[in-house]
Amino acid sequence: MALPLYDNQPTRRAPLVTYLLIAANVVIFLLSPIASIGHHDEGVEQRRCEQVTFLLKYGAVPKEMVSNRQSPVPEEVAHVCAPKPFHKRPWLSALSSMFLHGGVAHILGNMVYLFIFGAATEDRLGRLRFLVFYLLVGYIAAYGFAITYPGSDTPLVGASGAIAGVLGSHLVLYPRSRTIALILSIFPFRLPSWTLLAQFFVFQWLSLGDSQSQTAYVAHIYGFVAGVIVGLLVRRGTVARKSAALSWT
């Protein structure tokens, strides 16, 4: 496996939306009950209950999304934690879930990929369109997962689906870009970016049969494919505009 460190694709302006998305994810994580869980602190069980309730309230539960109805709190959670009643709109949970993460490693990995590959995509699409694109592929990833597993009552959290869309679009828009990456997390190499992005997709596909993993690989695939499609549409539009400009010269 290779960990990207730097992408050489030049940009014309600062990727403000990418920076704001990273900042929002980090701030929300630090303020969430998830970041406060410790193994030796007093009141660990209480904080774990806060964490579970927080994820049920703001995470995207596939069963709820498919039916667009809030499900009752699971009996075991209600018995142990006795959470306060809360109202939830399942279709909005797909949005809130994009800014939640299950731990430090989860958010760190996602933000590294967004920081490295989001800048060039934002530069190509423009800031507002990049934001719309990011949220759109995030929704596609979340609902794709929900449709694939309509009976699941496990909350889906993380920006991975949206970031997978960014990776898919980058693969199409900048097929010749190169990335400095750590091979096996030790050795730095300069590689074509497409090798890292293709690695990401292949890894998700091969991991679909891992029943022990809690990672939503299907959501990543939906997001990645959606990003590829958007990238192809943007490239096609760019080619059409250039052809039209040439015809007038």
C-alpha positions as CSV (number, residue, x, y, z in Angstrom):
1,M,0.0,0.0,0.0
2,A,1.1,3.6,-0.8
3,L,0.4,6.7,1.3
4,P,0.2,9.9,-0.8
5,L,2.2,12.9,0.5
6,Y,2.1,15.4,-2.4
7,D,0.5,15.8,-5.8
8,N,2.3,17.9,-8.4
9,Q,-0.8,19.1,-10.2
10,P,-0.5,23.0,-10.2
11,T,-3.5,25.1,-9.2
12,R,-4.3,28.7,-10.1
13,R,-5.8,29.7,-6.7
14,A,-5.9,28.6,-3.1
15,P,-8.4,25.7,-2.6
16,L,-10.5,27.5,0.1
17,V,-13.4,25.1,-0.1
18,T,-11.1,22.1,0.5
19,Y,-9.5,23.9,3.4
20,L,-12.9,24.7,4.9
21,L,-14.1,21.1,4.5
22,I,-11.0,19.8,6.3
23,A,-11.5,22.4,9.0
24,A,-15.1,21.6,9.5
25,N,-14.4,17.8,9.7
26,V,-11.6,18.4,12.3
27,V,-13.6,20.8,14.4
28,I,-16.7,18.6,14.5
29,F,-14.6,15.6,15.4
30,L,-12.9,17.4,18.2
31,L,-16.2,18.6,19.6
32,S,-17.9,15.2,19.3
33,P,-18.2,12.6,22.1
34,I,-16.1,10.3,19.9
35,A,-12.9,12.3,20.5
36,S,-13.4,12.2,24.3
37,I,-13.5,8.4,24.7
38,G,-10.6,7.1,26.8
39,H,-9.8,3.7,28.2
40,H,-8.8,4.7,31.7
41,D,-10.9,7.8,32.4
42,E,-13.6,7.9,34.9
43,G,-17.1,7.8,33.5
44,V,-16.0,5.8,30.4
45,E,-19.4,4.0,30.2
46,Q,-21.3,7.2,30.3
47,R,-19.2,8.7,27.5
48,R,-19.6,5.5,25.4
49,C,-23.3,5.9,25.7
50,E,-23.0,9.5,24.6
51,Q,-21.0,8.3,21.6
52,V,-23.5,5.7,20.6
53,T,-26.4,8.1,21.0
54,F,-24.5,10.7,19.0
55,L,-23.9,8.3,16.1
56,L,-27.5,7.1,16.1
57,K,-28.7,10.7,16.0
58,Y,-26.4,12.1,13.3
59,G,-25.1,9.0,11.5
60,A,-26.8,7.7,8.3
61,V,-28.6,4.5,9.2
62,P,-29.4,2.6,6.0
63,K,-32.7,1.2,7.3
64,E,-33.9,4.8,8.1
65,M,-32.7,6.2,4.8
66,V,-34.5,3.7,2.7
67,S,-37.8,4.1,4.5
68,N,-37.2,7.8,5.3
69,R,-38.5,7.1,8.8
70,Q,-36.6,7.3,12.1
71,S,-36.2,3.9,13.7
72,P,-36.6,3.3,17.5
73,V,-33.3,3.2,19.5
74,P,-32.1,-0.4,19.7
75,E,-33.3,-2.1,22.9
76,E,-29.8,-2.9,24.2
77,V,-28.8,0.8,23.8
78,A,-32.1,2.0,25.4
79,H,-31.6,-0.4,28.3
80,V,-28.0,0.5,29.0
81,C,-27.8,4.1,28.1
82,A,-31.4,5.4,28.4
83,P,-30.8,8.2,25.9
84,K,-33.0,11.3,25.8
85,P,-35.5,11.3,22.9
86,F,-34.4,12.9,19.7
87,H,-36.0,13.8,16.4
88,K,-34.1,12.8,13.2
89,R,-34.7,13.4,9.5
90,P,-33.0,10.5,7.7
91,W,-32.4,12.3,4.5
92,L,-30.4,15.0,6.4
93,S,-28.4,12.3,8.2
94,A,-26.6,11.6,4.9
95,L,-25.2,15.1,5.1
96,S,-24.3,15.1,8.8
97,S,-22.7,11.7,8.5
98,M,-20.1,13.1,6.0
99,F,-18.6,15.2,8.8
100,L,-18.4,12.5,11.4
101,H,-15.6,10.0,12.0
102,G,-15.0,7.0,14.1
103,G,-11.5,7.8,15.4
104,V,-8.3,9.6,14.8
105,A,-7.0,7.2,12.2
106,H,-10.3,7.4,10.3
107,I,-10.3,11.2,10.1
108,L,-6.5,11.5,9.5
109,G,-6.6,9.2,6.5
110,N,-9.6,10.9,5.0
111,M,-8.2,14.4,5.4
112,V,-4.8,13.5,3.9
113,Y,-6.5,12.3,0.7
114,L,-8.8,15.3,0.6
115,F,-5.9,17.7,1.1
116,I,-3.8,16.2,-1.6
117,F,-6.3,15.5,-4.3
118,G,-9.1,18.0,-3.5
119,A,-7.1,21.1,-4.5
120,A,-6.7,20.3,-8.2
121,T,-10.3,19.2,-8.5
122,E,-11.6,22.3,-6.8
123,D,-9.4,24.4,-9.1
124,R,-10.9,22.7,-12.2
125,L,-14.5,22.8,-11.1
126,G,-14.5,26.2,-9.3
127,R,-15.2,26.6,-5.6
128,L,-19.0,26.5,-5.6
129,R,-19.3,23.7,-8.1
130,F,-16.7,21.7,-6.2
131,L,-18.7,22.1,-3.0
132,V,-21.9,20.9,-4.7
133,F,-20.0,18.1,-6.3
134,Y,-18.5,17.0,-3.0
135,L,-21.8,16.9,-1.2
136,L,-23.5,15.2,-4.2
137,V,-21.1,12.3,-4.5
138,G,-21.3,12.0,-0.7
139,Y,-25.1,11.6,-0.9
140,I,-24.7,9.1,-3.8
141,A,-22.2,7.1,-1.7
142,A,-24.5,7.1,1.4
143,Y,-27.7,6.2,-0.4
144,G,-25.9,3.7,-2.6
145,F,-24.8,1.9,0.6
146,A,-28.3,2.1,2.0
147,I,-29.9,0.6,-1.1
148,T,-27.3,-2.2,-1.1
149,Y,-27.9,-2.9,2.6
150,P,-31.5,-1.7,3.3
151,G,-31.9,-3.7,6.5
152,S,-28.8,-2.4,8.2
153,D,-29.3,-0.4,11.4
154,T,-25.6,0.4,11.9
155,P,-24.9,4.1,11.5
156,L,-22.7,5.0,8.5
157,V,-20.2,7.8,9.3
158,G,-17.3,9.4,7.5
159,A,-16.3,11.6,4.6
160,S,-14.9,8.6,2.7
161,G,-17.7,8.3,0.2
162,A,-17.4,12.0,-0.8
163,I,-13.6,11.8,-0.9
164,A,-13.8,8.7,-3.0
165,G,-15.7,10.8,-5.5
166,V,-12.9,13.4,-5.4
167,L,-10.4,10.6,-6.2
168,G,-12.5,9.3,-9.0
169,S,-12.8,12.8,-10.6
170,H,-9.1,13.4,-10.2
171,L,-8.2,10.2,-12.0
172,V,-10.2,11.3,-15.0
173,L,-9.3,15.0,-15.0
174,Y,-5.6,14.6,-14.3
175,P,-4.5,11.2,-15.6
176,R,-0.9,12.4,-16.1
177,S,-0.4,14.0,-12.7
178,R,2.3,12.5,-10.4
179,T,2.3,12.0,-6.6
180,I,5.0,11.6,-4.0
181,A,4.0,8.6,-1.9
182,L,5.4,6.4,0.9
183,I,5.5,2.8,-0.2
184,L,4.7,0.5,2.7
185,S,4.6,3.7,4.8
186,I,8.5,3.9,4.6
187,F,10.0,4.4,1.2
188,P,9.2,7.7,-0.7
189,F,8.6,7.3,-4.4
190,R,7.3,9.5,-7.2
191,L,4.4,7.6,-8.8
192,P,1.8,8.4,-11.4
193,S,-1.3,9.5,-9.5
194,W,-3.5,7.0,-11.3
195,T,-1.6,4.1,-9.7
196,L,-2.6,5.4,-6.2
197,L,-6.2,6.1,-7.3
198,A,-6.6,2.8,-9.0
199,Q,-5.1,1.1,-6.0
200,F,-7.8,2.7,-3.9
201,F,-10.6,1.4,-6.1
202,V,-9.2,-2.1,-6.4
203,F,-8.7,-2.3,-2.6
204,Q,-12.3,-1.3,-2.0
205,W,-13.5,-3.9,-4.5
206,L,-11.4,-6.7,-3.1
207,S,-12.5,-5.9,0.4
208,L,-16.2,-6.3,-0.3
209,G,-16.1,-9.9,1.0
210,D,-14.6,-8.9,4.3
211,S,-17.5,-9.6,6.6
212,Q,-15.5,-8.7,9.7
213,S,-14.6,-5.2,8.7
214,Q,-16.7,-2.2,9.7
215,T,-15.6,-0.1,6.7
216,A,-18.3,0.8,4.2
217,Y,-16.4,-0.3,1.1
218,V,-19.6,-0.3,-1.0
219,A,-20.1,3.4,-0.2
220,H,-16.6,4.1,-1.4
221,I,-17.2,2.4,-4.7
222,Y,-20.4,4.3,-5.3
223,G,-18.6,7.6,-4.5
224,F,-15.6,6.7,-6.7
225,V,-17.7,5.7,-9.7
226,A,-19.9,8.9,-9.3
227,G,-16.7,10.9,-9.3
228,V,-15.4,9.3,-12.4
229,I,-18.7,10.0,-14.2
230,V,-18.6,13.7,-13.2
231,G,-15.0,13.9,-14.3
232,L,-15.9,12.5,-17.7
233,L,-18.7,15.0,-18.1
234,V,-16.4,17.9,-17.1
235,R,-13.7,16.7,-19.6
236,R,-16.3,16.4,-22.3
237,G,-17.6,19.9,-21.6
238,T,-14.0,21.3,-21.7
239,V,-13.3,19.6,-25.0
240,A,-16.5,20.9,-26.5
241,R,-15.8,24.5,-25.4
242,K,-12.2,24.3,-26.8
243,S,-13.6,23.0,-30.1
244,A,-16.2,25.7,-30.3
245,A,-13.5,28.4,-29.5
246,L,-11.3,27.0,-32.3
247,S,-14.1,27.1,-34.8
248,W,-14.5,30.8,-34.2
249,T,-10.8,31.6,-34.8
